[in-house]
Amino acid sequence: MANNVQNLLKLLNEYKSVPFVDRVLNPQQYPNPTIFDDRENMQTHFMSAANDKEGNWYVFPKIIFDEGKYKKFETEDQALNNALSTGNIISFGKDKDKAIEFSKNYKPEEFKEYYRGLLN
């Protein structure tokens, strides 16, 4: 488990200049999320993993912070196109499993604690 945490933090730090990663590493520097699911849970990134025609896998958010507000893309294709054009994306090459794993488990404990604190 500790190794997974170390790998996650290493990957996040490697891509800290990517906008969605900066929001993961520095949530206190952004306004509170304004998008909620149907159970009233805050949505901060709504991550996706998808591949291109060549079989390269990418991870990117369906919720972005743009021009001072949060925006949620209606489709994964819209989010992927935006991510590719803005650089708000991480490429995992041909490693489908690693991309999917990261898209599900990208939040370090500090990020979770920050948002837990907002809800209490």
Order of alpha helices (4+ residues) and beta strands (2+ residues): alpha-alpha-beta-beta-beta-beta-alpha-beta-alpha-alpha
